[in-house]
Structures are given as structure tokens and as C-alpha cells.
Amino acid sequence: MSTPSLSDLPIRRLTPRDVRACADLSENRGWPREEHKWGLLLAAGTGYGIDDPAGGLVTVCVLTEYGPGERAELGAIGMVLVAERYARRGVGRRLMRYIVERAGTTPLTLHATPYGQPLYEELGFKVTGRAEMVRGRFVAGGPAPAVATRPATAEDLSAILRLDAEVFGADRTHVIARLPAFADQLRVAEDGGELIGYAAAWPNMDTHVIGPLIARDTETATSLITGLAAGTDRPLRTDVDVRHDALLSWLKERGLDGVAMNTVMNYGAAELPGDWARRFAPLTVAAG
């Protein structure tokens, strides 16, 4: 029996049962397996992939859509991967074209690595910003946190969802409502009984990733991070919009180092919705 060509292999929707195969593909390309993150992405978003006739997956990506009900206002693309044996054969381009066509008029956003950026530019994505990944063991010190924070409770969820929709610019209840189960810590900051920020720390391999991080200002953001750092002995990792240079400088003073830079790219929108000044870090660059 002849082996079908790559162009004949069908693109299918992935399910949570594909987590291990997605993690295997991540490992194949030298990425961490990140099964915990894959589980969230395939539950809250829609994964697409092509099965390898020899077993496993040829390529994958995840589209996470935001907006009320069935009407998407924004789609975030992430985890675009092609198996090493199929690299540079156009299969990633084919999958991305499929996603863009399915999105129709819905604006799309993604965080591009230097390797992937040329493909996205070819497809019509435009550079709109940058985010720096920082990682390291948090070193406590300096002045006490300027803003009081506390662990979130179930009663905080509705206020978190309202603040998140206002700052993010689109409803992402189906993602944020999963944070209490997905994250090891979820903290909130208040002022006069009003919620002014929240942040989560979730486990990813040997680190705790901080995200989302939404805060009224840099002082609130640093206070939330300090509270989260006190609750873990793992290294911290987060991706910060480079426009928040004060937060990046503070994180580096506290022991975290810049390890990578990603380019934020949009398709069909000149800029992201919401209020970037209060949006310090995404849940994950794979989902916005």
C-alpha cells in the first residue's frame, strides 16, 4: 500500500484524548512536554492536527476563541508544531491557512518565535508588539508590598470575571473559570472592597508560571507576584508585555532573567482589544 502524500492527509479536531500525542510532538521539537498546559488548551480551546500514518501527529495547533456565546470576537493561536521529520515541507503553512480560513472575519493573534515569524508574515499577520519571557528563582527583599493581596475564594470569581473581561477586552469565562482547578495559587488585590487585580501561578514542568496577571498598576502587579512567590519553592516564569518596563526591571532585580523574546502578531486587527496598561502577562502565550 502506498503512503498518502502530506497534502492528502486530513486535518481533524483534536480532543483531550490527544494530550499525550501533543506532548510527544512538543518533545520531538525540543519543547517541554507541558501535559498540564495541553490539557487546559484542548479543553478550553480547539485543537487541530494531522495524524501521521506511522503513528503520532504530523502537526498541531490550538485556537482559543473569546467572546459571548457562539460569537467569537478574538481568536488566539498557539502551540503550532510540526514533527521534525516533516519540517520544511509546507505542512505547517497548510494548517495555518486552514485556521485562518475557518476564523473568517474573527481577528486573530499569536506570539511568534523568530523561527515562525516569517510564515505568519507570509500569511498576512502584522507585528503589533513584543513580550519577554523571564525565568528564575524569586529573591525576596526590598520594601514590603505596597498593596495587600490575599488568596482568592469562590466568592471572588464573579468579580474576577468582570475585571478580566474589562481589561482583556473580550469574554473568556470558559478559560478563567478553569483557573481554580488549573492553578496552584490564585490571588486577588482589592482597594476599598473593589477588585483591582488578580494573578495565578500554575505548574509547568519544574516551574510555576505566573499568568494571567491583571493589575491596576505596577505596584499592584508586584504585590501580587510577591504573594504568589511566597507560596512556592519552584522557579517562576512569566511573559511580560515589554511596554511594562518597570515590572520587567523589578522582576530582574528579584532574580529572574530574560530568556526569550516573542513577537506579538495580529491578523485582521491593528491592535488587541482591552486595556494593555492593566494587562501585564497572559495566562500563556499559547492562549493570550
C-alpha positions in Angstrom: 0.0 0.0 0.0 1.4 3.4 -0.9 1.9 6.1 1.7 -0.5 9.1 1.2 1.1 12.4 0.5 1.1 15.1 3.1 -1.4 17.2 1.1 -3.9 14.3 1.2 -3.8 13.7 5.0 -7.0 15.2 6.6 -6.9 17.9 9.2 -9.0 16.9 12.2 -10.1 18.4 15.5 -8.2 17.2 18.5 -9.7 16.1 21.8 -8.4 15.8 25.4 -7.5 12.3 24.5 -4.8 13.7 22.3 -2.8 15.3 25.2 -0.1 12.7 25.2 0.4 12.7 21.4 0.6 16.6 21.6 3.2 16.3 24.4 5.1 13.7 22.4 5.2 16.2 19.4 6.4 19.0 21.8 9.2 16.8 23.0 10.1 15.8 19.4 10.7 19.5 18.6 12.8 20.1 21.8 10.0 21.8 23.7 8.9 20.7 27.2 6.1 18.2 27.3 3.8 20.5 29.2 0.9 18.0 29.5 -0.8 20.1 32.2 -1.0 23.1 29.8 -2.0 20.9 26.9 -4.9 19.6 28.9 -6.2 23.1 29.5 -5.8 24.2 25.9 -7.6 21.2 24.5 -10.4 21.7 27.0 -10.9 25.4 26.7 -9.8 25.8 23.0 -10.0 23.8 19.8 -7.0 21.8 18.7 -6.4 20.9 15.1 -3.9 18.4 13.8 -2.9 15.9 11.2 -2.4 12.2 12.1 0.9 10.6 11.0 0.1 7.3 9.2 3.2 5.9 11.0 1.7 6.9 14.4 1.6 10.1 16.4 0.9 13.6 14.9 2.4 15.3 11.9 1.4 18.8 13.0 -0.9 20.5 15.6 -2.0 23.9 16.7 -4.7 25.3 19.1 -7.2 28.1 18.5 -8.8 29.6 21.6 -11.7 31.8 20.8 -13.1 34.6 23.1 -16.4 36.4 23.1 -20.0 35.9 24.3 -21.8 32.7 23.4 -21.1 31.3 20.0 -19.9 34.7 18.5 -16.1 34.9 18.7 -14.6 38.4 19.0 -11.0 37.3 19.1 -9.0 34.1 18.4 -5.6 33.2 19.9 -3.4 30.7 18.0 -0.8 28.8 19.9 1.3 25.6 20.1 2.0 25.5 16.3 4.2 22.5 15.9 5.4 20.2 13.1 7.2 16.9 13.6 10.9 17.1 12.8 10.6 14.5 10.0 8.0 16.7 8.2 9.6 20.1 8.8 10.1 22.5 5.9 7.6 20.6 3.7 4.7 23.1 3.9 2.5 21.2 6.3 2.6 24.0 9.0 1.6 26.5 6.3 -1.3 24.3 5.2 -2.6 24.0 8.8 -2.2 27.8 9.5 -4.1 28.6 6.2 -6.9 26.2 7.4 -7.2 28.0 10.7 -7.2 31.5 9.1 -9.9 30.4 6.7 -12.0 28.9 9.4 -11.7 32.1 11.5 -13.3 34.1 8.7 -13.7 37.7 9.9 -12.7 37.0 13.5 -9.4 38.8 14.4 -6.5 36.5 15.3 -3.5 37.0 17.5 -0.4 34.9 18.3 3.0 35.1 19.9 5.6 34.2 17.3 9.1 32.9 17.8 11.8 34.1 15.4 11.6 30.7 13.6 7.8 31.0 13.0 7.5 34.8 12.3 8.3 34.6 8.5 5.5 32.1 7.9 3.0 34.3 9.8 4.1 37.4 7.9 3.6 35.5 4.7 0.0 34.7 5.8 -0.8 38.4 6.5 -0.1 38.7 10.2 1.3 42.0 11.3 3.7 42.8 14.2 1.9 44.7 17.0 4.2 44.2 20.0 6.6 42.1 21.9 6.7 40.1 25.1 9.7 39.0 27.1 9.9 35.7 29.0 11.7 35.9 32.3 12.6 32.9 34.5 14.4 32.3 37.7 14.2 31.9 41.5 12.4 34.9 43.1 14.6 36.6 45.7 12.5 38.3 48.4 13.6 41.7 49.6 13.2 45.4 49.3 10.1 47.3 50.6 7.1 45.4 51.7 4.3 45.0 49.1 2.6 48.3 48.5 -0.8 46.7 48.0 -2.4 44.0 50.2 -3.3 40.7 48.4 -4.9 37.5 49.6 -5.8 34.1 48.2 -8.9 34.2 46.1 -12.1 32.4 47.2 -15.1 31.1 45.3 -16.9 34.3 46.1 -14.3 36.3 44.1 -14.9 34.5 40.8 -17.7 36.8 39.5 -15.6 39.9 40.3 -12.5 38.3 38.6 -14.5 37.5 35.5 -15.9 41.1 35.3 -12.4 42.7 35.7 -10.9 40.2 33.3 -13.5 41.0 30.5 -13.0 44.7 31.0 -9.2 44.5 30.8 -8.8 41.7 28.3 -11.5 43.2 26.0 -13.4 40.0 25.4 -15.3 37.5 27.5 -13.1 34.5 28.3 -15.2 32.9 31.1 -14.6 29.4 29.7 -10.9 29.8 30.3 -10.7 31.9 33.5 -13.4 29.8 35.3 -11.0 26.9 35.0 -8.2 28.7 36.9 -9.2 27.5 40.4 -8.7 23.9 39.3 -5.8 24.5 36.9 -3.6 26.8 39.0 -1.9 26.0 42.3 -2.5 29.6 43.5 -4.9 32.4 42.7 -4.6 35.7 44.4 -6.6 39.0 44.3 -5.9 42.6 45.2 -8.5 45.0 46.5 -8.9 48.6 47.2 -11.9 49.7 49.3 -13.6 46.5 48.6 -13.1 46.8 44.8 -11.1 44.2 43.0 -8.1 45.9 41.3 -6.1 42.9 40.2 -5.7 39.2 40.2 -3.0 36.7 39.3 -2.5 32.9 39.1 0.5 30.6 39.4 0.2 27.3 37.7 2.5 24.3 37.5 4.5 23.8 34.3 7.2 21.1 34.5 9.7 22.4 37.2 8.4 25.9 37.3 5.4 27.9 38.4 4.1 30.1 35.6 2.6 33.4 36.6 -0.4 34.3 34.4 -2.8 35.8 33.9 -1.5 38.9 35.6 -4.0 41.8 35.6 -3.5 44.8 37.8 -4.4 48.4 38.2 -0.8 49.4 38.1 2.8 48.2 38.6 2.6 48.4 42.4 -0.4 46.1 42.4 1.3 43.7 39.9 4.5 43.4 42.0 2.4 42.9 45.2 0.5 40.0 43.5 3.7 38.4 42.3 5.3 38.7 45.7 2.3 37.0 47.3 2.5 34.2 44.7 6.3 33.8 45.1 5.9 33.3 48.8 3.7 30.3 48.2 6.2 28.2 46.1 9.7 27.0 46.2 9.9 26.5 42.4 11.4 28.9 40.0 9.0 31.4 38.5 8.3 32.1 34.8 6.2 34.7 33.1 5.8 36.5 29.8 5.5 40.3 30.2 4.5 42.9 27.6 7.7 44.9 27.0 5.8 48.1 27.4 5.7 47.3 31.2 9.4 48.0 31.5 9.1 48.9 35.2 7.7 45.4 36.0 10.4 43.7 33.9 13.2 45.7 35.7 11.7 44.8 39.1 11.5 41.1 38.2 15.1 41.1 37.1 16.1 42.8 40.4 14.3 40.0 42.2 16.4 37.3 40.5 14.6 36.5 37.2 16.4 36.6 33.9 15.2 37.3 30.4 15.3 34.0 28.5 13.4 34.6 25.3 11.6 37.3 23.3 8.4 36.7 21.4 6.7 38.9 18.8 3.0 39.6 19.1 1.3 39.4 15.8 -2.3 40.1 14.7 -4.4 39.3 11.7 -7.5 41.4 10.9 -6.9 43.9 13.8 -4.4 46.7 14.2 -4.2 46.1 17.9 -5.6 43.9 20.6 -8.9 44.9 22.4 -9.0 45.9 26.1 -6.6 47.9 28.2 -2.9 46.9 27.7 -1.9 49.2 30.6 -3.5 46.8 33.1 -2.7 43.6 31.2 0.7 42.6 32.4 1.0 39.0 31.4 -1.1 36.4 29.6 -2.3 33.1 31.0 0.0 31.6 28.5 1.3 32.9 25.2 -0.5 30.0 23.6 -3.9 31.3 24.6 -3.5 35.1 25.2 
